[in-house]
Amino acid sequence: MFINIIKSCRDVVAVCDKELIGKVFEEDRFQLDIKENFYKGEEMSEEKVIDLLKFLSTEDATFNIVGKKSVNAALKAGVITEENVNEIQNIPFALILL
């Protein structure tokens, strides 16, 4: 998984399954574009992603999470719940503002 933390007045945390980088998913009038310059940050193990997400959830952050592994890690970290997860072309994703 990749995790990219974009620092601004509110941190934007992008987490993505490695194999999804550079792909575009479309369904009806909705598009999910997994841009490398946004999602490709540091590659980490699931354990490290979970620990970092737990920490970042205590901060003022926005989370963009895409892919089965990444969504699963966010669920384990308690950043999202099943109700927060949507799908496009069988790719789960969650967009959360804490």
C-alpha positions in Angstrom: 0.0 0.0 0.0 1.0 3.6 -0.6 0.3 6.4 1.9 0.8 10.0 1.0 0.2 12.8 3.5 -0.3 16.2 1.9 0.3 19.0 4.4 -2.0 22.0 4.3 -4.3 23.7 6.8 -5.9 20.3 7.1 -3.8 17.2 6.3 -5.0 15.2 3.4 -4.2 11.5 3.8 -4.3 9.4 0.6 -4.0 5.6 1.0 -4.1 3.3 -2.0 -3.5 -0.3 -3.0 -0.2 -0.4 -5.0 -1.7 -2.1 -8.0 -4.3 0.7 -8.5 -1.9 3.6 -9.1 -2.5 5.2 -12.5 -5.9 3.5 -13.1 -9.2 5.2 -13.7 -12.6 3.7 -12.8 -15.9 4.9 -14.2 -19.5 4.0 -13.4 -22.6 5.9 -14.4 -21.6 9.6 -14.0 -18.9 9.0 -11.4 -15.1 8.7 -12.0 -12.4 7.6 -9.6 -8.9 8.6 -10.9 -6.0 7.1 -9.0 -3.4 9.7 -9.9 0.2 8.8 -9.1 1.0 12.4 -8.0 -1.8 12.3 -5.3 -1.8 8.7 -4.1 1.8 7.5 -4.6 3.6 8.3 -1.4 5.6 6.0 0.9 5.0 2.3 0.5 4.2 0.6 3.8 3.1 -2.7 5.3 -0.5 -3.0 6.5 0.7 -2.9 10.1 2.5 0.5 9.6 -0.5 1.9 7.6 -2.9 0.9 10.5 -0.6 2.5 13.1 -0.2 5.7 11.1 -4.0 5.9 10.4 -4.7 5.5 14.1 -2.4 8.4 14.8 -3.7 10.6 12.0 -7.3 10.0 13.0 -6.6 12.1 16.2 -5.5 15.0 14.0 -7.6 17.3 11.8 -7.4 15.3 8.6 -9.2 14.2 5.5 -8.8 10.6 4.3 -9.0 9.3 0.7 -8.8 5.5 0.8 -8.9 3.3 -2.3 -8.6 -0.5 -2.7 -9.5 -3.6 -0.8 -6.3 -3.8 1.2 -6.3 0.0 2.0 -10.0 0.0 3.0 -9.4 -3.1 5.2 -6.5 -1.4 6.9 -8.6 1.7 7.5 -11.4 -0.4 9.0 -8.9 -2.1 11.3 -7.6 1.3 12.4 -11.1 2.5 13.2 -10.8 5.5 10.8 -13.9 4.3 8.8 -16.8 1.9 9.2 -18.5 -0.4 6.7 -21.1 2.4 6.2 -18.4 4.7 4.9 -17.3 2.3 2.1 -18.6 2.7 -1.5 -17.6 0.8 -4.6 -17.0 1.6 -8.2 -16.3 -1.2 -10.6 -15.9 -3.5 -7.6 -13.1 -1.2 -6.2 -13.9 -0.2 -2.6 -13.2 3.4 -1.5 -13.9 5.8 1.3 -13.7 9.6 1.5 -13.7 10.8 5.1 -13.5 14.2 6.7 -12.8 14.1 10.5 
